[in-house]
């Protein structure tokens, strides 16, 4: 079975027309017809029902079509990954705080030195970023939780601080007890979020457990969460990096925690292999040293 003949078969099914498939493949219609004839001869069964003008697959033709789709999907994936490996492009997976508040500056400064490097950025919660890295969808990850794994390196590159935020009410008592604030209507991050995991530890430090919270919303996006707090829907725990400007503009009130869990590392995860492309090595080294 020749690869080009299988490709002709796939195109005929997808275009539902011999002539259009031949045109898309830049071959003649007699040639594409010969490809199908050769396939059927080799496989000893018909691929198409001949009694109709429409392109209708036989049952065995349907089975071959599913096989061909998988085969060419693998080919495309292989070529994409091969091209990516030798191209000056870096795929970065990042959780909300690194993606929204650190990466823009990091990439801007990095490209001042290495202007021939391009980036593809995928944003997700910390657990999903970790999952993307493990299956090879990204070159490097940035997450808001500590992780130990012998298969890759996890290195702190930024010291983050978690704070409690509320709407800036004129009559708000600024000396109010933190625990009392935590029991107000509460806006929570999604389950896989690094901020969520650290928030739960802070709550325990104050004797507050998940079942004690008056949860009014669970939110995936950081900006949505902050806007809900500004609207007075509830209070929340967030990275101070994400709300510095809102505090400066007096749109929200910020309360510091007396908890060892309020400070956390934002970590970069990457391979310990020595054969990584040079632009990736340069970026990893740049990130690790930028905030020192």
Secondary structure, DSSP 4 states (H G I P E B T S, - for coil): --HHHHHHHHHHHHHTSHHHHHHHHT--HHHHHHHHHHHHHHHTS-SB-TTSSS--B-HHHHHHHHHHHHHHHHHHHHHHHHHHHTTTEEEEEE-HHIIIIIHHHHHHHHHHH-TT-EEEEEE--HHHHHHHHHTTS-SEEEESS----TTSEEEEEEEEEEEEEEE--TT--TT--HHHHHTSEEEEE-TT-HHHHHHHHHHHHTT--GGG-EEEEEES-HHHHHHHHHTTS-BEEEEHHHHHHHHHTTSEEEE---SGGGEEEEEEEE---TTS-HHHHHHHHHHHHHT-
